[in-house]
Structure formats: structure tokens, C-alpha cells
Amino acid sequence: MMVSNNFLHVVVVVMMMMIYGPLYSFAENIEIDWRIRSYDDITTAKIGDTITFNWSFRHNVYLHPSGSCDDAGATEVGSNTGVAYTFTEAGELSFVCQISGHCAAGQILKVIVVGSGSDQDSLSVDIDWAVPFSRPDTAPEQLQIGDTVNFQWIGLHNVYKMSEIDSCNFDDSVQIGLESPVSYVITSEDANAGEVTFACAIPGHCDSLNQILTFQAAAAAAPSEDADILIDNWRIQSYDDVLTATVGETIQFNWSGLHNVYIHPSGTCSDTGSMEVGTSTGASYMFTEDDAGKEISFVCQISGHCLAGQILKVQVVVSNDDPNTAVPTTTAPSAAPAAVGGFCFSGTTKVDVWGTSGLTSISDLRIGDRIKTNTNDNYDTVYSFGHYNPTQMGEFLQISITTDTNSVIGSSSMELSKDHLLLLPKGNFVPASMLVIGDQLVTTTTEKNVVVVVSNIKTVWRKGVYAPFTMSGTIAINEYGIIASSFVTLQEHQSTVTIGNNHNIPLLLSAHTMAYLFESIHRMWYRWGIMTEESYSPEGVSTWVEKPRTFFVTLLTPHYSALFQLLILIPCITILVSVNVMEKYTTTFVVAAVVLLLAFRRAKNKSIV
């Protein structure tokens, strides 16, 4: 009986998979507590690792090719807790919960997948050496001296370095390895040749199944004699320090592997309005007079690299002898991503959480936490976030304060949206936009005779917007516990609700009280245990807030007559006041209802007797 060579080949491959397959299982499992929270840290995994998502309540997991909450082309990973996903190729993946509002509230996890054994000083490229072979998208066209190529396979393969470029002629070829895995480091000889080719010598694999791979090879770029600032190893790492450069100086970027350099006007990983500096090692840029006073952000635009830290910031000055010539940027970047004024605090805000030592970042605050809210050292429950979006750019007023001794409390400056309400000593809440230098603010230390005064106000842009709602409607922020409302005014620059075509008829209702009543049903639902989980719009606005707020903001515009506004407002306010009374006196109502019921039954029993 004749047995074909193809059949024997298949048998050998299957046997090799059975024998050697288990030997190369070095995978790790990554456990994720999957819930509504901010997943700011980039997770790194290797090809072959598995990620497992565990959760309570209602969640799911989808892969979003967009890298954002946009679900175009999304694929389901699983809808039951314990779902797992194994990484099969390098790149950046975004895992998202598609329950309404969850992604916008931060439930998106980014994972950068790399091959095993990569180091930071040189590039390490992992190749799945299989047939039919196709060049991986993650494999760069060019490698430099010291870079490593790692070949991994299951079955019957090998690796040879060819004497001829892009050729399956194995004459004078050099054996690299016969068993998986095998690695090869690019040498100066390869750089001198300009290219290096690898192929599999198993009959038919190179010529028929395309198991051949070629890289360009080069030496590292030599430093330019004209470069004043040299970034000699532009790679994935954290560039925390802001460099300083002078107009006329040149910065040069050298690297190995797959990188590039772009200027991002956004100052972030957003590539809106970006400008290419170079896509080959040795790329350079000269700072011009137009750059003076600006902070220039250099970014690698290879997928995932900026998010992993490959962004370098340089402050440009006119002269190194006078660093004060740098003009601080206090307005929005010219090409900033879509931003909001909103009704929020920035992520720099800190609060006092019951049962913890020190202050907690507002970005780490969770529904159900109890935080300090007023001068009586009371702690109230956070029942909702009116706005929660860790990735959204926001415009804030940065308000610095001084004590009565005129010593600046730099770390106690606060950042909040211009319409956010702050408490003044007279007991009234005013929008932050109405503050002027010299105004006094109420803090949790006010009764200890520590007076704080506004010393400076400027506009800043931050990533991350947060608006925690408390049961009392107030919140104490930062070290001195500055008392702020949980809410904003529904009418710009106004502390009191007004109606009429010219906003000339004031109601006996403050902006804070109006907003507090506005939230009565929401609070009561939480207090009674009816609301167990929040949902948010794609922009991160609570669904309890988004449409009602839009309705009332529209109603209070000067487009409507006072009569029409009153016809709508009076019944709405009446209902909300009633709900607020029910919310505050729930226990009293329940006790009264029980007493009345018992009295009714007793009277009924007597009448029967």
C-alpha cells in the first residue's frame, strides 16, 4: 500500500504537536474585577496569556476595534461572569462593557499585547512561524543592530538565515535553529548588508507555503552634531519630566524598532491637528519663535505606544538665561479634543472618605462611599455621579486660596466647572464664575477661625470629569474642606432662579435649592433601595440627570414668557417638594401609617363587637 508524502507530513506534524505542544505553554492568567470604575492603567500581556473577567450584577465584555466606546465592529467576548479571552497576536485591544452608560463611566480596559522576552533597550519581534506564512502586521520593516527576532512554532519547522535576500536557495545558508523557540539578534554584518532573510528549509515550506521573511537592517542613527537635545533611545516608557528648550535649538529622536515622532497640539494622545516630525530614526525638530511660551508634546503614533507612556513634553523659552519668558498656557489647546464645561470637578480634587486615612482622589470615589460634606463634620452617602467620565477633557476654573495670614496653600487650590456652586459666609451658594479675588469661602475649618480667601483664578484643561451627588447636596473638597454644592446653576452666572424674557423676575428659590429639589426622586429611589445600579450616557452623564436637566435648562431660557414658565414650573416644583418631604420623613410616614392602620383595625373590631 502506497502512502503519499503529504499524508506522512500531516502525521509527523500531528505527532510533533502532541509531543512538543505542551512544552511551550508559558501563558499566564490575568484576573479582572469587572465593574463600573476607571481603568486608567494600561494592562500589558504576552501572546498566549489569558484574561478573565469576573463580576457581580449586570455586565458583559466586548472587544471594540475603535479603542473607545464606539461599538462599530464590536465582537462579543461573553455575557456571563468568568468569561476568558486568550491573546493570539500582538497589538492593542480594548475590552468594553456595553451595558448602557457603563463604558462612558470608565468601564473600558486597554491591553497592550507583546511577545515574550522583549526588553526596553532594543526591539524584540515575535514571529508565529507557521504555514502558510504571512508577515505579521506588528513586524516592523526595519530592525537595528541589537534587535531580536523570536521564532515560535508548533510542528515540523526550522529557521535558516539565507545567503541571498528574498530567495529560497539554501546554498550557503546558516542554520539558526531546529527546535522552537529560537532567537536571532541583528548584527553589524546584517546592517552592512542592509537586509536579512530567514526561511524554513522543510521541503515546500519556503517556495510553496511562503515561509520566508525579510527585514531591512541598519545601524543605530548617529547623533547629529547640530542636535542640542538628544533623545537617544525613543521607546515605550514613561517620560515624566518636562524638558526645557530654547528657540533655535534642535531636538533629535533616535530609536530601534517600530516608532515615529509627531507633534500633538492637544498635549495628549489625541492626534487632532498632529504634525509629522519623522518616521525614521534620527528625526529632528527645531524650535521656532512661534513655539515660545508653549509646551510642545512629541508623541509616537504607533498604536498603543502613546497610551503606554511614549509622549515627551518640552517647554519652549526665548532664552535659557530667562526661563520666565515662557508664557504659561492657561487656555484650551488650539486643537484640544472635544471638551465640556459641564457640572463637575477635575480629577485633581480630593475628598475626606469615612473610615480612610488621609484624602481620597475624587476619581477613586464610588457610589455608597460616605464623604465629609459640611462644617459640622458630617459624612453623607454618595448616591450617584451626575457626571463621570475619566477620559473626557474638561474646562475648569482653578481657584487658589490663601489663609488669613496670606500664606498661599498651593496644594489646596480647587478645580471645578464655572457653573458649579460654592458656599459663601452669608450662607448663599454662587457659581464659581461669579467669584472674584478677595472673596471669602466657607470651609470645614471656618469654625476653627481659619478664614480662606480667593487669591487667584485661571482656566485650566484636565482629563477626567467627576460630579458626585451626596444625600445632603454638599461636598467638602481638598485639605481645607472647601464647602461646595453637589450641583450647578441651571442658568449661567446666576445664583437665584429667574424667569421671563429678560431673566428679570426672580423666584424665591436659589439655584442650589432648585437643583436639590430636582434630584428628590433620584435620592428617594436610592434611599428606598429601588435603584441598585447607575447608567450613563455616552458622554458620562447620569441618565437620571441628562434629559430632565436639558428640559429645565431649555425651559429657563429667555425664549419663553414668564407665564408659560410658571405654568410648567409650579406643578413640577410642587411634586418635587412633596417627594422631598416624603424622602426626608420616610420613617415618620411609615410609623404614622402603621399607627393609623392599627387604629383603624381596632375601631373596626369594636364596631363588629
N, C-alpha and C positions, 0 to 999 in steps of 0.2 A: 504494500500500500504506500503510495507516494504522499508525502506531506509537504505542502508548499512552504517556502521560506517565510511568507507573510504570516502563516499560522504559527510557525515556530517563534517568530519575532513577538507576536502577541503573547504567547505562552511565557516567554522569557520576561517580558515587561510585567506581566501579572505576578510572576514569582518574585521579581525584584521589588515590586510594590509591597508584597506581603512580607518580605524579609526586611527591607530597609525602611519602609514607610514609618513604622513606629519609632525608629531610631532618631527621627528628626522632629519629634513633637516637643518643641520647647515653648509652646504657647502659654500665655498667662491669661487669667480671667480678671476683668475689671468689673467691680460691682458698683452700681449707681443707685443711690436713693432718689428715685424719680418723683419729683413733686414740684409745685409752683415755687420757684426760688430763682435767684440769679446764678447762672453757671458761668461766671466770668473767666475762670481759669481754663486755658486750653488744655485738654487731655491729650496725652501722647500715647500711641500704641504701636506695636510692631505687627507686621504681616503675620497672620496666624493666631494673634491674640483674639480673645472673645470678650465682648462687653455684654453685661447682663443688667437689665433694668427691673428694679423691684419697686412696687408702690402699693399704697392703700387708696381707697376711694376710686375716683374715675379718671383714668389716664389712658394714653396709648403712645406708641412710638412710630414715627415715620421718618424716612430719610428725605431731606429737602435738598435737591441739587442747587437751588438758588442760594443756599447758605444763609437764608433769612426765613422769616415767617411766611414768605410767599410759597404756596404749595404747588406751584406749577411743576409738573413732572414728578411729584412726590410718590414714593413707594412705601407700602406698609411693612413695618418690621414686625409688629404684633400689637394686639389689643388686650392681652392678659399679662398680669404681673409675672415676672420671671422670664420674659422674652429675652432671647440672646441673639447676638449678631457676631459673626466671625469675619475679621478683616482679611481680605484676599489680595489687596493691592494698595500701594502707597498713594497718598493724597490726603485731601481734607474732606471730612464728612460732617454733616450737620444733622443731629438727631433732634426731633421736634415732637412735642405733644400737640395734636391737632384739635383737642377739645377747645371749644370757643374761648378765646382770650388767654389761654394758658401760655402760648408761645410769646405773645406780646408782654406777658407778665414775667418773662425771663426763662421759661421752660424750653430752652434750646441749648443743646450741648454740642460743642465743636470738638472734633477729634482729628488730630494730625497723625496719619499712619506712616510710619517709616519702616525701612528694612532693619534687620537686626545688625548690631555691631557697628553702627555709624559713630563716628567721633566728630568733635566740634572743629578740629583743626584742618581736616581735609574731608572731601566728599566721599561717601560710601554709597555705591549704587547697587541695589539688589535686583537680580535678574532671575525670573522664573524660566528656567532653561527647559522648555518643553516643545513638543512638536504638535502641529505645525507652529513654527515660531513667528511672532510678530513683535516688533520693537515696542516696549512699554512706553506709554506717554510720559512717565516720570523719569525716563532715562535721558540725561542731557546729551546734546550732540558733541559737546567738548568736555574733555577731562584734562586735569593738570597733574604735573608730577606730584606723587604722593597720594592721589585719589585712588580709591579701591573699588574694584568691581567684584561683587559676590554672586556666584552662580549656585543656584539651588535647584534640585530636580528630584523626581521620583521615577524610577525605571532605569532603562539602559541608555546612558548618555555619557559624554566626556567633554572636555574643553581643551582645545589646542589654540595656540597663538600662531596665526598664519604668516608666512613669509611674504605673501602677496596680498595687497589690500583688496577687499571685496571679492576674493577668489576662493573657490573650493578645491584648489590644487594644494594637497597636503605635503608636497615635496618641500623639505627643509622646514616644515612647521615644528613648533616646540610644544611638547605636552605640558599643559597646565595642571590637569587633574583628571582622575578616572572615577572618583567617588565623590558624591555630593556631601557637604558643600565644599566649594573650592573658591579661593580668592586670588585676585591678581592686582598688584599695585603698579600704577603707571610710573614708568622710569624716564630718565633723561633720554635714553635711547629712543623711546617711543616719541618723546617730544621732538627730538631731532628729525625723526621720520615724518612727523606731522599727523600720522594716523596709525591706529592699531586695530586689527581684525581678529575676532575669535570665532571658532566654528566647532561643530561636533563631527567627529570622524566616523561615527557609526554609518555604515553604507546607506546612502539615500537621504540621510538627515540634512546634510548641508545643501546639496543641489536640488533635491526634490521637495523637502519639507522646510526649506528656508531657514535652517538653524545656523545662522551666521549673523554676526553683529559687529559693526564698525563704529569706533569713536575717533573724533579728532583729538589729538594730544598736543599739549603745549606746556611751556614753562610758565611759572607764575609771572605776572606782569612786573616789570622792574619799576621801582618808584620813579616818578617824574621829578626831574631836577627843579621844575617850576612849582611843584606842589608844596603848599605851605602847611596843609593839614592832610595827613595820610591815614586813611582807614585801610590798613594793610591786610585785614582778614575780615572782609564784609561777609557775614554769615548769620545764621539764625541764632540769636542770643538777645539778651535784654540790654538795650542802650539807654540806661537810666540818666546818665549825666548829660546835661545840655552844654554843648561846646560853644565857644565864642570865636567869631571870625571877624576880620576887618574888611571893609570894602576894598576890592582889588586882590584879595587873597584867593587861592585856589584850593579846593578840596578834591582829593583823588581816592577812588574806591578800587581796591584790588581784591579778587576772590578766586576761589576754585569752585568748580561745580556749576550748578544752575542758579544764577542770580541775575539781577538787573538793578538799576537805580532810577527812580522817578522822584520828582518834587511834588508833594501833595499840599496844595493851598489849604486844604481842610485842616491840616495839622493832625490828622488821624489816618486810619487805613482806608477811608473813603477816597476813591480815586477821581472824584468830581474835579474837573479842571486840571488834572495832573499833567506834568510836563516831563518828557523823557530826558534823562541825563546820559544814559548809556546802557547798552545791553551786553557789552563785552567788558571783561576785566580791564582795569586801567581807566575807566570812565571818570571824567573830571568836570568840575563846575567852578567858574569864577564868580565871586560875589560882586554885585554891581551896586551903584548908588540907590537904585530902586529897592534893593534889599535892606538898606539901612533902617534900623529900628524894628525889623521884623524877625520873627523866628521861622527859619526855613526847615521844613521837615523832609528828610530824604528817606525813601521807602523802597523796599523790594516788593515788586508786584507779582512775584511767583506765588501761586495760590497757597495761602496759609502762612507765608513767611512773615508778613507784617503782623498778623494776629499773634504769631509766636514770639514777637518782640523785635523784628528787624525793621525798626524805624528809628532814625537818628535825627535829633533836633539841634540846630545851630542858631544861636543868637548873633545877629549881624550888627556891628557897631561901625561908626565912622573912623574911630581911631582907638587902638588898644590903650593909648595913654589916657583916654577919657571914656571909660565904659559907660558913663552916664548918658552918652549921646544915643544909646539905644532907647528907642521910644517904645514903652510897653504897649502891647496890644490889648485894649480894653473893649473893643467892639468885635462883632462877629467876623470870623474869617471871610475873605471875599468869596470863597467858594465853599462855604460851610454846608454840610448836609442839612436836609430838611430839619428844622428845629421848631421848638414850641416855647411859648411863654408859659402857658398852662397855669396850673394851680398847685405848684409843687415846691419841694425843697431839693437842693442838689445833693449828690452823694457824699459831699464833704460834711453834711450835717450829722451831729451826734446827739443821742438821747440817753436818758437815765432809765434803764430797764430794771424792774423789780427783781431782786434775787441775784443780780450780777454785780461784779466789782468793776468800777470804772464806767466809762461811757461806751455805748454801742453805736456803730455806724448805722444810719437810717436804712442803708441798703441791706443790712442783715436783720432788720426788724421783720417780724412775722405776725400775721393775724393771730390774736389770742394773747400776745405779749402785753404786759402791763407796764406803762411808762409814766414818769412824773409829768404832771400836767399843770400845776399851779403853785402859788406861793404858800399853800398850806401843806406842802409836801405830800399831796395826794397822788396816788398812782391809779390810772384808769386803763381799761382794756382797749387795745386796738382792734376794732371790729371790721375794718375794711381799709383798702387803699383806694382813694378816689382816682389816683393815677400811679401806675407802677410800670416803669419801662427802663430797665438798666442800660439799654442800647440807644435810647433816644437822646439827641443833642438838645440841650435846653438853654434858654437865655435867662440869666438870673441877675438880681441886684446883689452885689457883695457889699454888705453893710458892716463896717468896722465900728467898734465901740471903745470908749475909754472909761476908766473909773473916775470917781470924783477927784482923784488925786492926779488926773491927767496922764496916768501911765497906760500906754496902749496895750490892750490884751489881744495881741495879734492872732493867737490861735482861737479866739472866741468870736471872730467875725462870723457872720452868718450869710448864707446864700439862699435866696428864695425868690419866687416869681414876683413881678411888680404888683400884681393884684392880690398877693397874699396879705392877710390881715394880721397886724401886730397890736398888742395891748399897750396903751399909754397910761400914765399915772392917774388920769382922771377917770379911768375905768372904761373908756371907749376904744374900740378897735378901728384902726385906719389901715388902708392899703400901704404897702411898703413904698409905692411910688410917691406917696404924699409926705414921706419923711424928709426932713432937712437936717443938715449938720447942726448939732446942738440940742436936738430933741432927746428927751429922756425916755427910757424904756423900762418896763416892769420886768423883773427877774425873780427867780426863786430866792434870791439873796436880798431883795429890796427891803424886807422887814428886818434884815440884819444891818440896815443903814448903809448898804453898798449901793450907790447910785451909778448907773451906767448911762453914757451919753453917746449919741451918734457922732463919730469923728470923721467918717469918710464914706462915700457911696460911689460905686462904679459898676459897670456892666461887665459880666463875665459869661463865658460859654462853657458848659460842662456836659459830659456824657453821663446820662442817668438822671431820671426824674422820679420823685417819690412824694406821695401825699397821703400819709397815714391819717385815718379818721379815728378819733377816740370818743368814748361814751360822753365825756364832758364837753367835747368840742374844742378843747385847747391842748396845747403841747408845749413842754419846756425844752428848749434846744441849747446844745453846747454847754460849755463849762459853767457859765453863769446862769443857765436855765432861763434864757430869754423867753417870755411868755408870748406865744403866737396862737392864733386861731388855727383849727384844722382846715379852715375854709378860705375862700377868696370872695371878694366882692363880685357881684354879678354885673356891676356897672363900673367901668374903668374910672379910677381916681375918685371914687365916691365911697364914703363910709356909711352913708344912710341911703335907703332905697327911695328913689324919686320916680314920679310918673309924669306924664304929659308930653306934649310935642317938644318942649324945650327942657325937659327934666327939671321943671320949676316948681313942682308940687311935691314936697317931702311927705313921706309916710312916717308914722310914729314907729318905725321899725329899722333897726340897724342892719347893715349888711351881714354882720356876724349872726344876729338872731334869725334873719331870713334864711341864711344857709343852714343854720342848726335845725330850724323847723323843716326845711326842705329834706333833711335826712331822717326825719322821725320814723317813717315806715321802715326804712332800711335798718335803723338801730333796733326797732322793736322786733323785726324778723330775726335779727341776730340774738337778741336777748331771750326770745322765746324758743330758740333752737330750730327755727324753721329754715334759716339759711345756714347751710353747712359748708359751702364752698363758693368762692368768688369766681366770676368770669369777667373777662376784659375784652375790649375792642382791639383790633389790630394795632392801634396806637397806644394801648395800655391803659385806657380809661375804663373805669368800672362800668359795667352795663347798668348798674343802679343809678349811675350819675349821668352818663353820656347824653341820652335823649331828653330826660327831664331838664337837665341844665341847659341844653340847646334851646328847649322850648321857652324857659323862663328868661334866658338872655335875650332871645328874639322878642318876647312879649314886652320887655322893659326898654326896648329901643325907642327913640323918639318918633318912629314911624306911625305909632298908634296913639289915638286920643286917650286922655285920662279916663273918660267914661268907659271906653272899651276895656282898658287895662283893669279898672276896678271891677267890672263885671266878671272878669276871669279871676282876678286875684282874691277877691273877698271869699268866694266859696272854697278856693284852694287853701287859703290860709286858715279858714275855719276848720276844714277837715284835718289839716296838719296839726293845728293846735290841739284838737281833740285827740288825735293819735299820740301826740307828745304827752298829754296828760295821762292817757292810758299806759304809755310806756313807763312813765315815771312812777305811777301809782298802781302798778300791776298787782303787787301783793295786797294793797288796800282793797282793790276791786275784787280780788279773789276771795279775801276774807269776808267782805261785805256780802258777796254773792252767796257764800256758804251760809252765813248767818241768816240771810233772807230766806234761803231755801229751807233751812231747818225751822224757822219761824212759820213759814207757810205750811210745811208738813204738820207741825204741832197744831196750828189753827184748824187745819183740815181734819185731823184726828179728833179734836174736841167737838167739831161740828157733827161728826159721824156719831160720836157717843151721845 
